[in-house]
Amino acid sequence: MKQMLSYVDSELADGPYFAGGAFTAADVMMLFPFTTMRLFLDYDLAPYPNILAYVKRIEARPAYRRAMALAEPGT
């Protein structure tokens, strides 16, 4: 797990999203392990600053906020 997270963290150092400068379906798919999956498998993202910044970028997107308001009202 640490090896995979280190790899992903280093890849995100090169750009804001997985496919470069544009938000794509790859980002929709890759966000799951850093958000929802952590409810089922506990792991710490603190050592991975690029992943944390990535999650914050996605969570700041208006479409993400609307989706979460529908999926998880009151959160």
BELHU-V492305 format. One line per field, one symbol per residue. ss: DSSP state (@ for helix, = for strand, . for the rest). psi: psi as a letter, one per 30 degrees, with the letter a starting at -180 (. if undefined). burial: # if it has 9 or more other ideal C-beta (glycine too) atoms within 8 Angstrom, else .. A space follows every 50 residues. Layout:
ss=???
psi=???
burial=???
This chain:
ss=.@@@@@@@@@@@....=..=....@@@@@@@@@@.@@@@.........@@ @@@@@@@@@@.@@@@@@@@@@....
psi=eeeeeeeeeeeffflflegbfkklfeeeefeeffdeffffjklkfegiee eeeeeeeeffkeeeeeeeeeeikg.
burial=....##.##..#....##.....#.##..##..#..##......#..#.# #####.##..#..##..#.......
